[in-house]
Amino acid sequence: MTKVTMTVNGKAVSAEAEGRTLLVNYLREGLGLTGTHVGCDTSQCGACVVHVNGKAVKSCTVFAADLEGAEVRTIEGMANADGSLSVIQQAFQDHHGLQCGFCTPGMVMSSAALLAENPKPSEAEVRHYLEGNICRCTGYHNIIKAVLAASGQDVPAVAAE
């Protein structure tokens, strides 16, 4: 076991971890941040997406020990300072971009990363960016609407694929 220290959601944290401990497990088990979900264990679903040093990362693909000193942001760190929902979280709620909620943390984190890179994406760009995230409930239409709304764009009727 080794002590791994990083900044998570703006706070310096440390927890013991084996060298093989994945970031998703470090967050959930070591730090008690259970908003990041374990979905497929094969990096296919995107339920575990967090931001590492400002980039979207599937936290089931990286070892916690490799992130010593890193800046990590999880779904728990997405709310505004006053505790209200962030723009993207509110858009997901307003446009029904969630149902069972299992994929939602990863979708929100991926969407936030997209909007940081491209503040006004097209519908096609949103669809392409979110290809690494699987949702089995919504059919993606309302998720696309939510991302477009969060970007400040008019939300058109999203065409079926």
ZIKAWO-V137608 format. One line per field, one symbol per residue. ss: DSSP state (2 for helix, 1 for strand, 0 for the rest). psi: psi as a letter, one per 20 degrees, with the letter a starting at -180 (. if undefined). burial: I if it has 24 or more other ideal C-beta (glycine too) atoms within 12 Angstrom, else O. A space follows every 10 residues. Layout:
ss->???
psi->???
burial->???
This chain:
ss->0111111100 1111111000 0122222222 0000000000 0000000011 1100111100 0012222000 1110222000 0000002222 2222000000 0002222222 2222222000 0022222222 2200000000 2222222222 0000000000 0
psi->qqppprppkj ppqqqqqrhj pqghhggggh ijnjhpqofi jjkhhjijpr poliqppoij jqpghikpir opprhhjhqr hjirqrgggh ggghjljqeh igigghgggg ghgghhhnhm qrghhggghj hjpppjgiji ghgggggggh ijqqoropqq .
burial->OOOIIIOIIO OOIOIOIOOO IIIIIIIIOI IOIOIIIIIO OOIOIIIIII IIOOOIIIII IIIIIIIIOI IIIIIIIIOO OOOOOIIIIO IIIOIOIIOO OIIIIIIIII IIIIIOOOOO IOIOOIIOII OIIIIOOIOI IIIIIIIIII IOOOIOOIOO O
